[in-house]
Amino acid sequence: MNDIWQGPSWSSIEYGGRWKPLHYVIKRVYQPVALSWYESGNVLNLFSASDLLHDVSAELSIFVIKLDNEGI
């Protein structure tokens, strides 16, 4: 946030105050609830983390799309 003139820089906000794409990514990264995953063989492992001090309920929908002729 330290641009002092217009031009390419490491800042996430433009000279006039408009957000650059980086600022939107950082906003999403620091959300209070996060979901992460990794695949191990045919098993999908899901993890959630919350910085909130109360319970959070959510609904998760998973869609599997086959893009090749190999088996799932």
C-alpha positions in Angstrom: 0.0 0.0 0.0 2.9 2.3 -0.4 2.7 3.5 -4.1 3.9 7.0 -4.3 3.5 7.3 -8.1 1.9 5.3 -10.9 3.9 2.4 -12.2 4.5 -1.3 -11.6 5.3 -2.1 -8.0 4.8 -4.6 -5.2 1.8 -2.7 -3.9 -1.7 -4.3 -3.9 -3.5 -0.9 -4.3 -3.0 1.4 -7.2 -2.0 5.1 -6.8 -5.6 6.2 -7.1 -6.8 3.7 -4.4 -8.2 1.0 -6.8 -7.5 -2.6 -5.7 -5.1 -4.6 -7.8 -5.8 -8.4 -8.3 -3.3 -9.2 -5.5 -5.5 -7.3 -3.0 -8.5 -9.5 -3.9 -6.5 -12.7 -3.4 -5.2 -11.5 -0.1 -8.7 -10.7 1.1 -9.8 -14.3 0.2 -6.7 -15.8 1.9 -7.5 -14.1 5.2 -11.1 -15.2 5.5 -12.0 -16.5 9.0 -13.0 -20.0 7.7 -10.9 -22.0 5.3 -11.3 -25.4 3.6 -8.3 -27.3 2.3 -8.0 -30.7 0.7 -5.5 -33.2 -0.7 -5.9 -36.4 -2.7 -4.3 -39.6 -1.6 -4.9 -42.4 -4.1 -8.7 -42.6 -4.5 -9.4 -40.8 -1.2 -10.1 -37.1 -1.0 -9.2 -35.7 2.4 -10.9 -32.4 3.5 -9.9 -30.2 6.4 -11.5 -27.0 7.7 -10.0 -24.3 10.0 -11.8 -21.5 11.7 -10.6 -18.4 13.5 -14.2 -17.7 14.7 -15.1 -18.2 18.4 -18.4 -20.0 17.6 -19.5 -23.1 15.7 -19.9 -22.8 12.0 -22.2 -25.0 9.9 -21.8 -25.4 6.1 -22.9 -27.5 3.2 -20.4 -29.1 0.9 -21.3 -30.3 -2.6 -18.7 -32.3 -4.6 -19.0 -33.0 -8.3 -16.8 -35.5 -10.1 -16.2 -34.9 -13.8 -14.4 -37.5 -15.9 -12.2 -35.9 -18.5 -10.4 -38.9 -20.0 -11.0 -42.6 -20.7 -9.2 -43.8 -17.7 -11.2 -45.2 -14.8 -12.0 -43.2 -11.6 
